Amino acid sequence: MPPVQPMLAKSVKGIPDPARYGGLSFEPKWDGFRCIVFRDGDEVELASRNTKPLTRYFPEVVAAIKEQLPERCVLDGEIFVAVGDRLEFETLQERIHPAASRVNLLAEQTPAGFVAFDLLALGDESYVGRPLVERRAALEEALGGLEGPCYLTRTTEDAAVAEQWFSEFEGAGLDGVVAKPLGAAYEQNARTMLKIKHERTADCVVAGYREHKTSTPERRLLGSMLLGLYNDGELQHVGVSASFTEKRRAELWQELQELVVPIEDHPWGRWAEFLTANPDRVPGTQSRWSQGKDLSFTPLRPERVVEVAYDHMEGRRFRHTAQFRRWRTDRDPESCGYEQLEEVVSYDLGRILGVEGRDRP
């Protein structure tokens, strides 16, 4: 019965050696909403990673679960939206909407799917205490042959195949590879899995900053740096860099004061009038995700360049918070454009889902 907190993963660099863990099962890292599915006959509940309900936002997934999944089961998996041959997380985010009419419209226009990758319960049997190898065997027996909108994730125990997946599957919008010890039980909220994600670097312009939530007038602390890249001569907001020590936050706040300018003298000054979210996701504007948080920022003259690490892009922005690597005093800000970013070779999502050539949600 809910709530159930999903098992988590810790980051590692490179595909790990299965022998170190007594054998590993590798699978694609899906870029969607983590979801625990609870089904008891006609009663279906979808719960997010933090145990919040997702059920009302995905009526088409609920219908598919009733049609395709076992009568009584609890599954761990991911809700995703595919556009063409790629997962589209930004489109998935749009599905979280307060209006039922909008939810129903989007369920038709951008239908979601569910991919299962672990089994917690089947019928009257709990599987959380069983090793992964047993959970996977039962999962394949119960969910074998699914062709969508519900799917069973692919797995391999071959590290060489996992390395190939890591390189190829990103072209279909996947996030990397997950490795799970074959002998491990399902542990709620424990980082017993391993995740291998893509990391790249980019040289970005520091265009502003936000103060840390613990910053005070007596001790100013930087919270995050706002990053930009040039596109056709215009500085575009590409994301933020954060995760500094308290000492470094104080140093950075002081270091950047000489670059502070009035907003009207800043390349993003024309956005100051916006009060709602806009297509460019410019800093300082609100959306339903910000929930009224103060998103104002201190504008800086775009003169400093920083090298940051990032995993992948979502549209024209970094998908996650970028990690500070070093200052690039040798770079001219105007030379920092989108052309430096690596383009990922496309890959057919249907081949990953095992439904190549068929229509998918």
N, C-alpha and C positions, 0 to 999 in steps of 0.2 A: 504494500500500500504506500502511496505517496505520503510524505516527501521522501525522495531518494536523491542523494547527492552523487553525481557521476564520478567515476574514477578519473584521475587527472594524469597529466604527463609532465615530465621535466625535459628541458632542452638539452640535447647533446650535439656535438659537432661530428658530422659524418655518420655513415651507416655503421652501427656497432657490430662487433663480432658476436654472432649467436652463441659461440662456445662459452663466452664469459658469463652467460645468463642461463646456461642449460637449455639452450634453444630459444629462438624468437620467432614470432609470427609478425610479418610485416604487412602493412596495409596502407592505402592512400590516406592522406590527411585531408579530409573534406572541409571545404571552406563554406560553412553554413552556420546554422544555429544548432548547437548541441541539444539533444532532445531525448528524454526518457519517455517511452511510450508505455502506458498502462491500458490494457484492454481486458475487460471482463464482459463478454457478450457484446451487447449494444452500447455498453458504457466505455468510452474512450477518453483518456486524459493525456494531454501532451504537456510535459514539464520542461522548463529550461534548465540550463546549467546551475542557476542559482535558485532552482525549485519554483520559479514563478510560472503561472499557467500560460501556455501558448495556444490552447485549444481553439479559442474563438477566432484566432487570426488565420487558421488554416483549415477551413471546412472541407476542402477537397482532399487534404491529407487524412482527415478523420474518416471520410467516406472510403478512401482507398484502404485504410487499415481494416475497416470492417469487412471489406470485400476480400482482402488478400492475406491478412495475417491470422495466426492461430486464434481460436475462440477466446482463450485465456492466456495472456502472456505479458511479460514485462521485458522490454527491449531497450538497449542503449544504441543511439544512432545520431543521425544528423538530418535536419531539414535543409533542403537546398532549392535554389531556383536556377535553372539552366536556360540560357538564351542562345539559341543555335548550338554550337559545340562547346560552349564554355559555361562554367558556373559564374553567376553574377551576384556577388554579395550585396552590392549597392541596391540592386533590384529587390533582393530578399528583404533588406531593411525597410523598404517601402511598404511591405506587407503588414508591418506593425502600425495599425491605424485605429483610432478610437471609433470611427463611424462604421457601423455594420454594413451600410450600403457600399462604402468604399472597399471594405474587406471582401464582400461578395463579388464586386466588380473585378478586383485584382486577382481573386481566385480563378476567374475565367481568363483574364488577360495574361497573367504571369503565374500559372499554376506551379505549385511546389511539389517536390517529391521527398521521399524519406528513404535513407539508406541505413540499414541496420548493420552494426558491427559487434554487438555483444548481447548475450542472453543472461537475464537475471532471474527469470522465472518462466515456467511453462506448465500449464495446468495447475496441479497442486504442488509441483516440485520447485523448490528454490535451487538456483544454480550458483549463487554468489560465492559459496564456499568451495566450489569445484575448480580444478585447474582450467586454464584457458583451453587446453587441448580438448577437454571434455565439453566445455561450453560451445566451442566452435563446431564440434561434430554434431551436437544436438541442434545447433542453429542451422547448419546446412541441411539436416534432415527435415527440419520444420519449415524452412524458407526456400528450399531449393526450387529453381525454375521461375522465380519472380522476374517479370519483364516490365515493371513500372506500373503505376507511380511509386510503388514500394520496391526496394532492391535489397540485395545482400551484397555487402562489399567484397571485393576480391582480396585474397590474402596469398602470401607466399612465405615459405621458410628459407628461401634461397636469398642470401645477402646480395649476390650479383644481380638478381632480378630486381630486388629492392633499389639498388643503385641505379638501374636503368629506369625504373619508375620515377625515381626522384628527379631525373633529368627530363624525362618525357612528359610526365603528367601535368607539369606546371602549365604547359600550353593549353590545357583544358580548364585552367583556373583552379587547380588543386594547390594545397598549401604546403605540401611536402610529403613526408612519410612518417608513420607511427610504427613503433616496434613494441611488442608485448611479450613478456616472458611466458613461455608455453606452460610452465608449471604454476603460475601465479593465480591466486583466487581474485575475485572481484572485490576490491576494497574501496568503499565510498570515501570520496574526498582525499584520497591518498595518491601521491604522485609516483605510482608504480610503473607507469608506461614511460616510454621514451619517444620524444618527437624530434625529428630532423627537419629543419625548415631552411629555406633558401635565405642567404644573406648576401647583399651586394652593398656597394658604397656609391655615394654621389656627393659632389661638391655643391653646396647650396648657399644661397645668400641669407644672412640673418637679417630679417626685416622687422623684428619686434620681439617683445617678450611679455609673458604674464608672470605676475608675482606668485610665489608659493602660498598655499593656504595658511601657513604658519608665519608668514612675513608680518612684521610689525614696524611701526614708525621708528622704533629704536634699533631694530635689526632687520634690514631689508634682505629678502631672499628671493632669488629667481626661481620660478616654478618650471617654465618651459620657454624655449626659444621658437619663434615662428619662422618657418623656412620658406624660401621662395626660389623659383627657377624662372628664367626668362624664356618667353615664347613670342617671337616676332617683335622683339623690343619691349614687351610688356612683362612686368614682374607678376608671376602667378603664385598664389598661395599653394604650397605643395604638402604641408604637414608641419609637425612640431618635433622637437627633440627635448627629452626630459631625462629623468632618472640620474640626478646628481647627488653627491653627498651634501650634507648641510654646509660644511665648510666651503665646498665648491660653489654652492648656490650663492653664498654671501660674496665670494670673490667675483663671480660672473656678474651679479647685479652691479657691483661697483665698477667693474671693467667696462660695462656697456653704457654707463651714464653719459659719457662724452658724445655718444651717438644719438641721444634722444632728440627728437624733433617734434614740432606740432603736427597734428594729424593732417592739417591742410597742406603741409609741405611734403607729405609722404606719398609714394606711388599708390597706396591704397586709400588715400584720403577721400576719394569719391564714394567709397563704400560706407562712410560713416553715417550716411543718412538711412541706411537699411535697418529695418526693425524686425524683419522676418528672414527666414532662410532663403537663399537664392541659389541658382544653379552652380555658381563657382565655389560655394561653401566658404565664403570669405570669412576671415576671423572677425569676431565681435558680433556676428549675427546669430539669431536664435533659430532653433529647429525643435521638433518634438523630442529629439534625443537630449537636448541640453537641459530641459526641465527647469528653465528659469535661472540657471547658473549664470554668474557674472562672467561673460566672455570678452570683456573689454581687454585691450592690450596697450602696451606702451610702444609707440612707433619709433623705429630707429632708422637713421640714414643707412641705406643699403650698401654699406662699404665693407663689411666683414664677410668672409667666406669660411664655411666650416665643412669638414668632411664628416658625413654621417653614414651609418650602416642601416639598411632597410631590408625587409624581406621581399615584398613585391608591391606593385601598384594596384590601386583601385581607381580606374579611370585615369585622371591626371594628378592623383594624390597618392601619398604613401598610405598603404592599407593600415599600418600600425604606427605607433610612436617610433621615430627614428632614434638611433643611439649615437650620441656624440663620440667621435673618434679623435679629431684634432683640428686645430685651426689651420687654414690654408692661406698663409700670408702671401704666397706666391701666385695666387689666382686673382684675376680681375673679375669682379662681380658680374659684369656684363657677359663674361664668357661662360657663365654657369647656366646652361640651357637643358632642355629635355633630350637633346640629341645624345647626351652622354649616357642615358639610361639604356640598359640592355633590353632588346626586344626578344620576347619569348616566342619560340616556334610553336605554332598552333598544333593542337592535338585533339582528336575526336573524342568527346566525352562518352559517346556511345560505346566505344571500345573498352573503356574502363568499367562501364556498367554492364557490359556483356549484352548490349542490345543494339549493336552497330547496324545502322540502316533503318531502324524502327523509330517511330515517333516517340518522344519522351516529354514529360512535363517540363 
